[in-house]
Amino acid sequence: KVMDAIVEAEAAVSALSGQPRGTIRVTAPLGLGRRFIASGIPDFHDKYPDIQVRLRLSDHNVDILKEGIDVAFRLGIIEDSSLRMRGIMQCERVLVASPEYLGARGEPKTPDELIEHRHDCLMLRFPGTKEHYWMLQTKNGPSKYEVTGPYDSDDGDVLTNWALGGRGIVSKPRFEIESYLREGQLRLVLPDYPPTPIQFAAVYPHKKLQDPKVRLLLDFMADRCEKMIRGALAGA
């Protein structure tokens, strides 16, 4: 209650003065956060010097309400009805592996071969995660494939590095690995059966959008991230 009162007071002062001020607590996934969110915070601060941004990067879904987060940028399904969501864009996902891995283990032609040939699938997994599966698009619609691998991680960049090192197949948003595809360090796997797209969105508690500084950050980052993601896909 005390923190809510402080936030509401800051918002009231900002509205009266016409100059947004105060602190915003932001969280984002590691890979996307490093590439797009963290790099934009100094520019945002230059534009709005009275707003302080506290950034926390984690591939875990942070409990926004419990930890006092104002804005969370997320990749994935947002199901928490206590939060508001601003969709930014749908992101294509792909399965990729290094030429070395595919040369040694063979290239699967159908999703079933991922399981039948016991391919090493590199999974993003957090403590408490009970399921390992990829949801792939087929002619009969999305289908679940319970793939396996010798190890997993809760850091998406670690999975990318393992794939680059020839250690297995990984599912990634295409914008994260497009440069490796262009350079030939990674190759598409099962291009006719891609993973289902993933939603990139910002989520926040209901009352937060009443705060001018939160609206400014959302507008700034949504526009910036969309342009940078499209640029990454285009090779800019």
C-alpha positions in Angstrom: 0.0 0.0 0.0 2.9 2.4 0.8 4.5 1.7 -2.6 1.2 2.2 -4.4 0.8 5.5 -2.6 4.3 6.6 -3.6 3.6 5.7 -7.3 0.3 7.5 -7.3 1.9 10.6 -5.7 4.7 10.6 -8.4 2.1 10.3 -11.1 0.1 13.2 -9.7 3.2 15.4 -9.5 4.1 14.5 -13.1 0.7 15.3 -14.3 0.7 18.7 -12.5 4.2 19.7 -13.6 3.9 18.4 -17.2 7.4 16.8 -16.6 7.3 13.0 -16.1 9.5 11.9 -13.2 10.1 9.0 -10.8 11.2 5.4 -11.1 10.1 2.7 -13.5 10.9 -1.0 -12.7 11.2 -3.0 -15.9 11.9 -6.7 -16.6 12.6 -8.5 -19.9 13.9 -11.9 -21.2 17.7 -12.1 -21.2 18.3 -12.2 -25.0 15.7 -9.7 -26.1 16.4 -7.5 -23.1 20.1 -7.3 -23.8 19.7 -6.6 -27.5 16.7 -4.3 -27.6 15.6 -3.1 -24.1 18.9 -2.4 -22.4 20.4 -0.6 -25.4 17.4 1.7 -25.5 17.3 2.8 -21.8 20.1 5.4 -22.1 18.3 7.0 -25.1 15.1 7.0 -23.1 16.8 8.6 -20.2 18.4 11.3 -22.4 14.9 12.1 -23.6 13.3 12.0 -20.1 16.1 12.8 -17.7 13.8 12.9 -14.6 12.8 9.2 -15.1 15.0 6.6 -13.6 14.7 3.0 -15.0 15.6 -0.1 -13.0 16.0 -3.0 -15.4 16.0 -6.7 -14.4 16.7 -9.3 -17.1 15.6 -12.9 -16.6 14.2 -15.7 -18.8 12.0 -16.6 -15.8 8.5 -15.1 -15.7 8.9 -12.7 -12.8 6.0 -12.2 -10.5 5.1 -8.7 -11.5 2.8 -7.8 -8.6 4.9 -9.5 -5.9 8.1 -7.8 -7.0 6.7 -4.3 -7.8 7.4 -4.4 -11.5 5.8 -1.6 -13.6 6.4 -3.1 -17.1 7.4 -6.6 -18.2 8.4 -7.3 -21.8 7.6 -10.9 -22.5 7.9 -13.5 -25.3 5.1 -16.1 -25.0 1.6 -16.8 -23.9 0.3 -14.2 -21.4 -2.5 -15.8 -19.3 -2.5 -13.7 -16.1 -5.9 -12.0 -16.0 -4.8 -9.6 -13.3 -2.5 -7.9 -15.9 -3.0 -5.7 -18.9 -1.2 -6.5 -22.2 0.0 -4.4 -25.0 0.8 -6.6 -28.0 3.9 -5.4 -29.9 4.3 -8.1 -32.7 4.0 -11.7 -33.5 7.4 -13.3 -33.9 8.3 -16.2 -36.2 10.1 -19.1 -34.5 12.4 -21.7 -36.2 14.2 -24.8 -35.4 18.0 -24.5 -36.1 21.2 -26.5 -35.7 24.8 -26.2 -36.8 26.0 -27.8 -40.1 28.4 -29.9 -37.9 25.5 -31.3 -35.8 23.4 -32.1 -38.9 26.4 -33.7 -40.7 27.1 -36.0 -37.7 23.5 -36.9 -36.7 21.6 -36.5 -40.0 18.9 -34.0 -40.9 15.3 -34.9 -39.7 12.7 -34.9 -42.5 9.6 -35.1 -40.3 8.9 -34.0 -36.7 8.5 -37.7 -35.7 12.2 -38.3 -36.6 13.2 -35.9 -33.8 11.9 -38.6 -31.4 12.6 -41.7 -33.4 16.2 -40.8 -34.0 16.7 -39.4 -30.5 17.9 -36.0 -31.7 19.5 -33.8 -29.0 16.9 -31.1 -28.5 18.1 -28.1 -26.5 15.3 -27.0 -24.2 14.6 -23.8 -22.3 13.6 -25.1 -18.9 13.1 -23.5 -15.4 13.0 -25.1 -12.0 9.6 -26.7 -11.6 9.0 -27.1 -15.3 7.3 -30.5 -15.8 6.9 -30.7 -19.5 9.4 -30.9 -22.4 7.8 -30.4 -25.7 7.8 -28.4 -28.9 4.5 -27.3 -30.5 5.1 -27.5 -34.3 2.9 -26.5 -37.2 1.8 -29.4 -39.4 -0.8 -29.8 -42.2 -3.2 -31.0 -39.5 -2.6 -28.0 -37.3 -0.3 -27.4 -34.3 1.0 -30.7 -32.8 2.9 -31.4 -29.6 6.2 -33.3 -29.8 7.7 -34.4 -26.6 11.4 -34.1 -27.5 14.4 -34.9 -25.3 18.0 -33.8 -25.0 21.0 -34.5 -22.8 20.9 -31.1 -21.0 18.8 -27.9 -20.8 19.1 -24.4 -19.5 17.1 -21.5 -18.1 19.1 -19.0 -20.3 18.1 -18.8 -24.0 21.5 -17.4 -25.0 23.2 -20.5 -23.5 21.0 -22.7 -25.8 22.0 -20.6 -28.8 25.7 -21.0 -28.0 25.3 -24.8 -27.5 23.6 -25.0 -30.9 26.4 -23.0 -32.5 28.9 -25.4 -30.9 27.2 -28.4 -32.6 25.4 -29.7 -29.6 21.9 -30.0 -30.8 18.7 -28.5 -32.3 17.1 -25.5 -30.7 13.8 -23.6 -31.1 14.4 -19.8 -31.3 12.6 -16.6 -32.3 14.0 -16.0 -35.8 15.1 -12.5 -35.1 17.5 -13.8 -32.4 19.5 -16.1 -34.8 18.9 -14.5 -38.3 22.5 -13.3 -38.5 23.8 -16.9 -37.8 21.6 -18.2 -40.6 22.9 -15.7 -43.0 26.5 -16.5 -42.1 25.9 -20.2 -42.4 26.7 -20.9 -38.7 23.2 -22.3 -38.2 20.8 -24.0 -40.7 17.0 -24.3 -40.6 15.7 -27.7 -39.4 12.2 -28.9 -40.5 11.4 -25.6 -42.3 8.0 -27.1 -43.4 7.1 -27.7 -39.7 8.1 -24.5 -37.8 7.2 -23.9 -34.2 4.1 -21.9 -33.6 4.8 -18.1 -33.6 5.4 -16.4 -30.3 3.8 -13.2 -29.0 6.1 -10.3 -28.1 4.1 -8.1 -25.7 4.4 -5.7 -22.7 2.3 -6.5 -19.6 1.7 -4.3 -16.6 -0.7 -4.0 -13.7 -4.1 -2.4 -14.6 -3.5 0.9 -12.8 0.0 1.5 -14.2 -1.1 2.9 -17.5 -2.6 5.9 -15.6 1.1 6.9 -14.9 2.5 9.1 -17.7 6.0 7.8 -17.4 4.8 4.2 -17.9 2.9 5.2 -21.1 6.0 7.0 -22.3 8.3 4.0 -21.7 5.8 1.6 -23.4 5.5 3.8 -26.5 9.2 4.4 -26.7 10.2 0.7 -26.3 7.4 -0.8 -28.4 8.3 1.4 -31.4 12.1 0.8 -30.9 11.8 -2.9 -30.5 9.6 -3.4 -33.5 11.9 -1.4 -35.7 15.0 -3.2 -34.4 13.4 -6.7 -34.8 12.3 -5.9 -38.4 15.8 -4.6 -39.0 17.4 -7.7 -37.7 15.3 -9.9 -39.9 16.1 -7.8 -42.9 19.8 -7.9 -42.2 20.1 -4.2 -41.4 
